[in-house]
């Protein structure tokens, strides 16, 4: 039997952090963040990472564990988070994964590992050099000969995944398609009970996102961006491409007014929330809890407890 864990998911600003803490306190659990930007140090304000006060004494893992100059993938996250989850289980506690990065959550729950190949290694560097000189056309054609299924599935503009598929084949001799087919037949590593939060009316979600952005600005988002740059973090770093950081670079450069940047952050955040919902709605196992005008956490905790009890978690 796969061990049981809980996954609290939903779009940005929907209240995942609060519900995760409430569940952990009630069910003797610990929180494992599954947010692709909250892993970075020095980015508390812009990523809405939980503060010590918001954690309420509940242990939180995978928050502020990485240098902003690093680039993390779903594979690296899973390799790091799975031992933590297993340790929580070994200590008789309940792992509660909280976050909106769907790909990372799926990687952990399935726990099958990723196709071989060493991203950033010699083969990848050679492929990137070829991309610069030859363009994506010849590389896609080479992939079509080796792995026609991947070549057919990938859009010609998806250079990153085309290079990854070629890299896997050139380094391992096995196609990424074959690897994916093999892992589909394997049972998941964990028996996850999925709890999803979202607003019944999307307009309420948009309004809450806008208020959150205003609060981030008040709490010093611009100063946080400035501090990251002063630390030597390159503007091209993955962390600096996060919503809220990229837009405020223009304010520091003098190429954008702060009011314009704030509106852009709000727009990008709303668009991101929509993409998160699109991804999560593919998961038919999610038990959705719908907010009305305001977020009623007492009600959400009651509903969640009933769901988890029925699933044998508590």
Helices and strands as residue ranges (DSSP letters): E 3-10, H 16-27, E 29-33, H 44-47, H 52-55, E 60-61, H 74-90, E 94-98, H 102-110, H 122-134, H 136-146, H 148-153, H 159-172, H 176-184, E 190-199, H 202-218, H 221-230, G 238-241, H 245-253, H 258-280, E 286-291, H 297-310
